[in-house]
């Protein structure tokens, strides 16, 4: 027993040492070339050696063999030598494809394989940085700031330049910085923050953010701060129509506007991964829809493609938000005046109807309702769908599992099978929605799906993806994503212990 203990300990130390050697490669690829490395969508940037190994272990949970760190290290070294342009590279998928060919992990063989797989970005031209202004600095605004700061990369993508807020009390800037530094739900800011009250700036991990005090969207001259052709992200929710949001476009230095709420009228509601191709260069005002719409639309799109949706109902169990009262008090909205911390509150949701703006084929086929509950973050959408053809729980789950791994929607959909996961396990998930496979119910031509979503962070990640698409800085996702069919999903589906997926 003692020898076995020592052997396993030595094996762990060797793997940990190899993970430590990966960190400089991962960092250099990101900082110098804009390459985001991941394992089945779990990023390798700015994490510890133990977290790197945990991500390697995840491959066992999705039916693959455990990804061996030495294979990852070999791929990272080859990538570093190849020096491709900006891209989002899934190391696990590259290893799987390379192993299918039966090639040896020799530099020349691996380099030839990578040149083929990464051909779309080998001669990529350097993109022009795009300035971003956050109009409002609430829950979504601060999370967008965290994500944009963490995504600095090689500096050729999105650049957070300014935040616009209404001045509060004395010490406003320090209070704003403190809220960025500490968050009761999402934890501390990963890095350093410096405040310059004389110049109204916040320096966060090398990103200098100008804080501008104004209550007039058209009254700010951004060019005075060196900001030009910027995208303003309005996360205040004060204006949702073209007339109100157009005020931003009258400010010098602003080129486009993105609303972090459902847009009214003719404003396009964009769900990244679904209708992003509808974004045009001459679109001056766009909406990133709502958190619930982003969570359910990718899953609905996948199910409709494979099984056909005749009609359905969406019930959202949603964490309380800032527009509700902490204790009973007057509120212009029905029921929302009652204490959010003490009650389940029946509320309205337009998410089911909003799906039709991204998926026109489902117009008139979905109804929806919502219940606000006393949790601060992470919500659950229950999709009760009537399908065009019969199916089974195993078939639906296998299809959605594979969709989350290899399809064009793998940045939007995640999948989990564990009898122990609860809502807090999904805080910080960067996917729009996570299908809970063990909760799936299927019978004849109906299916009930449970989709978790971090209605703050997961949605903010979707907003950033829309920003990247608006500015043509969205990294190419490699290897090329594979279409998922019921046949391929069934063949790839794991069984038994391998089917239990860990929470994100």
N, C-alpha and C positions, 0 to 999 in steps of 0.2 A: 504493500500500500504506500509506503513512504517513497519508494522509487517511482511509482506511478504519479504521486503528488509532485515530486520534483520534476519529472518529465513534462507534466502539463504546465507547470510554472515556467520552465525554461522555454517551452513553446510559446507561451503568452509573451514573455519578455522579448523574444525574437520578433514576433509580430508587431509589438509596440515600437520596437526600435526601427522597424521598417516603415511604420506609419509616421514616425518622427522625421525620417528622411524624405517622406513625400511632401511635407509641409512647404519647404522652400520651392519645390517644383510647382506645387499648386498655386502658391502665391505669385511666383514669377510669371506663370502662364496668364494669370488674371491681371496683374498690374501692367505688364509690358505688352500683352497681346489681346486682352479683353476676352480670354477664354474662361468660361464658367464650367468647371468640372463637377460632375455629380455621379451618383450611383442610384439608378432608378429614380431620378428626380430629387434625391437627397444630396444637397450641395456639400462639397468638400472644402469650400472656402471658409477661412476663419473659424475652424473648429479644432478641437484637441485631438491628439492621437487616439485616445480611447473612443471618441465620437467617430473618427474615421473607421476604426475597426468595427464599431457598432453598425455603421452603414454597410460594411462588407458582409456582416452577418445577416443583414436584411435579405440578401439574395436567396438565402435558404428558405425564407418565409414565402417567397413567390414562386417556389417550385424549381428554381435553379440550384445548382451546387453552390456551396459557400464560395464567394469570390475570394480567391487567394490574393493576399496583399502583394506578393511578388509579381503577379500578373499586372496588377494596377500600377506598380512602380515601373515596370517595363514600358507600359503604355505611356505613362507620364513622361518618362525620359525621352521616348520617341517623339512625343508631341513637342517637347521642349526643343528638340533638335530640328523638327520640321517647321516650327514657327508659323502656323497658319494665322489667318485673320480672326476677328472676333466671332465667337460661336459658343453655343451651349452644348457641351459634349458629355454624353452619357458613357462613362467608362465601362459600366457593366454590359451595356449593349454591344460595345466594340469588342469586349473580351468574348462574349457569346458568339458573335459573328466570326471572329478570328479562330476560335476553337472549332467551329463547325468546319472550317477549311483544313484543320489538322496541321497547321503550320507550327514550326518551332519558334519559341520566343527569342529569336536572334535579331539583332538590330536591323540588318538589311531586309529580312523577310517582313518584320513588323513595320518598317518604314514604307515599304512598297504597299502594304495593306492600307496603312493610314493615308497615304497619298491618294489612294482610290476612294476611301470612305470620306475624306475631308476635301475632296476636289472642289466643292462649291466655295470654299473659303481660302484656298491656297493663294489665290491672287486677288484677295479682297482689297478694295481701296479703303483708305482711312476715311471714316465718316466725320462729318462736321458736328461738333458738340451742339446740343440744344439746351438753351436756358429754360429753367422751370421756376415758376413762382407759385407758391402756395398761398391762396387767398383764404385765410382762416387757419387756425392752428388748434383745432379740437382733437377728438379721438382719431379721426381718419387723417387729419393733417399731420399730426405728430408721427403716426405710423408711416405715412408716406415719406416724411423726412428721414426716419430711420432707414427705410428701405433704399431711398435714393442715395443716402450717405454711404450705405454698405455696398451699393452698386457702382461706386466710382470707377472701379476697374482701371483701364488705361487712360481715362479722362476724355474719351472720344464720344461718349454717349450722352445721357441726360445729366445736366449739371444743376443742382439745386442752388439758386442764386439768392432768393429772397422769400420772406414770409410777410404777409400783410395782415395786420390785426388792428382792432380798435384799442386805444390805450386804456388800461385799467387804472389801478391805484399806483401809489409810489412803489418803486421796485418792480415794475411790470416786467422788464426784460429778464431779471433774475428769476422771477416766478415762472416765466415762459420756459426759460432754460432748465429750471428744476423739473418741470413737467415732462420735458424731453428726456431728462436724465433718469427719472424714476417713474415707473408705471406699476400700479397695483396689480394689473392683470398680466402684462407682458414682461415684467421684470426690468432690471436696470439696462440702461443704454450700454451697448458693447463698445466702449472706447472712452475718449476724453472729450470734455466740453469746457470751453473757456468763454467768458462773457466780457465784452467790452462795452460798458454802459455809455462811455463818451461818444462812441461811434455807432451805437445801436447794432452791434453785430454779435453773432454766436459762432465760434469756431469749433466745429465738431469733426474730429478725425481728419483735420486738414481741409474740411469744406467750410468756407467762409460764407455765412448766411446773413444777409442784410435784413434786419427787422424794420419794416416800414409801418408807421402808424397812420392809418387813414380809414375813413368811413365812406369814402367815395371811390368806387371802382374806376371811374374815368379821371379821377383827379391826381393819379400818381404818374410822375414822369420817370419811368423805369430807365430810360436812357441816361439819366443823371447818375445812375449807379453802374453804368456800363452794361446794362442788360438790353439785349436786342433780339427781336424775332422770337420772343419767349412764348411758351405755352403757360397760360394761367390755369391752375387747377382750383376751381371754386368748390371748396368743401364746407361752405357755410350753410347751404340749403336755402338761403334767403331768396334767390332767384332761380327759377327752373324753366322759364320760357325764353324765347329768343330776344324779346325786347329787354328783359332785365339783364341777361348775360351779355348782351351786346355792349353794355356799358364798359366792360373790360377792354373791348376792342378799340375804344376811343382813347385809351391811355397810350402814350408814346412808348414804343418798345414791345408791344404785345402783338403777336401774330394770330394766336388761336386760343380757344378756351375749352377746357374739359370740365364737365360737371360731375361730381361724385354723388349723384342721385338720379332718379328717373327724370328724363327731360320731357317737357310738354310740347304739344304741337308737332311741328315737322322735324324737331331735333332728333337726329339718329341716336338710338340707344344701342351702344356697342357692348357686346359680351365677347371678351377676348377668346379666340379659339373657335367662335361660332360664326360671327358676321364681321370679323375684322377686315375682310376684303372689301367691305362697303366703304371704308374710309378713303376719301378722296383728298387730293392736295388742296382743293378749293373749299373743303369743309372748314368753316371758321369756328363753329360751335358744335361740340359733340357731348354726349352723355355716356358715362360708364355704367348706366343702369343702377340697380340696387344690389345689395349683398345677396338677397334671396334669389333674385333673378339670375345672378351669376352662379349661384350654387346649383340651381335646378336645371337651367337650360342645357348645359353640356350633357348631363345624364339623360334628360329627355331626348336630346338630339341622338344620342347613341342608341337608346331604346327604340326610338321611332325608326331609325335606319334599319335595325335588325328585325324588329317584330311588328312595327306599325302601331301607332297609338290611335284608337278610335275616340276615346275621351277619357278624362280623368279629373281627379280632385287633388289639390295640393294643400296640406295642412302644415302650417309653420309654427313650431314651438320656438319662440324667439326670445333671446335675452333682452332684458329691459334696456332702454336707450335714454339718452340725455333729454329727450322731449317729454319724458314722463316725470311725475312728481315723486320726490323721495318719500314724503308723507302726504296725507290727504290735503289737497288744496285746490283752488279753482284752476281749471284747465279748459280751454276752448273746445278741446276734443272730447268726444264721448268716452267715458270710463277712464281716460288717461289722467284724470285728476286724482284718482285713488293711488295709494302708496305702491310704488313699483317694487319696493323691497319686501312687501308683505302679501302681495296678491298675485294670482294669475289673472290676467286681464285680456278679455276678448277684444281683438283689434281687427281693423281692416288691413288687407294687403292687396296691392295691385300687381303683385309679382306674377300671378298666373296669367293675367291679361298681357303683362309686359313681355312675357315669353314670346308672344306672337310677333313683336317687333323684331326679334332676332330669328325666330323660326316661324315664318308666315304660314307654313303648312299646318301649324297647330292652332291657328286663329279660330276662336269659338269652341275649341275642344276641351278647354281646361277651366275649372273653377278654383277658387282659393279662399282660404281664411287663415287667421293667425291668432295665436295666444301668446301674450307677453308673460314671461315667467321671471321669478326672482333670482336670476343668475346674471353676472355682469358681462359675460362673453361666451361665445359658442352657441349656436342654434341648431335646430334639427328640422329638416323638411321631410314630411311623410308623403310620398307620391303613390296614390291609389289609382292605378291605370288599367283600363280595359284595352286589350291588344287585338290586333287583326288576326293573330293566330295563336294556337295553344303553345305553352312552354312549361318549363319546370324550374324550380328554384336553382338546381345545379346548373342548368343551361344558362339562365340569366346571369348567375354569379360568375360563371366561367368567362362569359362574354365581357362583363364589366371589369373583371379582374384584368383580363388581357388588354382591354381598352385603356386601363390606367397605366399600363406598362409600356406599350409599344405604339399606340395609335396617335394620330394628330391631336387628340385631346388629353394626352398624358400630362400636360401642365395644368389642366383644369380638374381632372378626375383622379381621385385616389380611392383605394379600396382597403378595407380592413376586415379581418375575421378573428375576433377574440371575444370570449364570453365575459371579459372583465372590463372592457373599455367603457368610460363614461365621458361626459362632455369636456371636463378639464384636460383630458388626454389630447384634445385637438387644439388647444390654445397654441398659436404659433404655426399652424399648418399653412403652407404656402399654396395649397390647392384651393380651387373654388368650392369644391365639395368632396366629401369622403363617403363612399357607399359602405354601409355596415352590412356585410354579407350574411352574418348569422341572423340578422333581423328580417331578411327578405322572406316574403310570403308569396307563393305562386300557386295558382290552381286554375286549370282549364285555360281560359284566355284572359286571365287577370293576374296582376302582380302588384305587390305593395313593396316599395323601396324606402329605406330609411337613409337619409343623406345628412351627415353632420357637416357643419361649416363654421369656421371662425369668421363670424360676421364682421369682424374688425380687420384682422391681419390678412386672412385669406382674400377678402374683398380688396384690401389695399394692394395686394400683389397683382390682382387682376387690373386695377387702375393703372399701375405702373406698366403692365404689359400693353395696355391701350396707348399710354404715353409713348412707349417705345415704337409702336406701330405708327402713330401719328408723326413721329420724328424720323422714321426709317432707321432707327437704331436697334430694333428688336433683333437679338442675335439669332443667327441661323441655328436650328436645332439639328444636331447630328448624333449618331448616324441617322440617315433619312428615315422618317417615321413610316411604319408599316401599317397598311390597312388591316383592320381586324374583322374577320367574318366568324360566323358561328362555328364553322368547321375548324378554322385555325385556333379559335379560343378553346374549343373542346379538346383539341390535341395538346394544347399547352397547359391545360388546367392541372394544378397539383392536386394531390389527394392526401388524406390522412393528416399526419402531423404537419406535413409541409404546407397545408392549406391555412394554418393559423397565422395570420398576419399580425405583427406588432403594431401598436398605435403609433401615429406619427409623432 
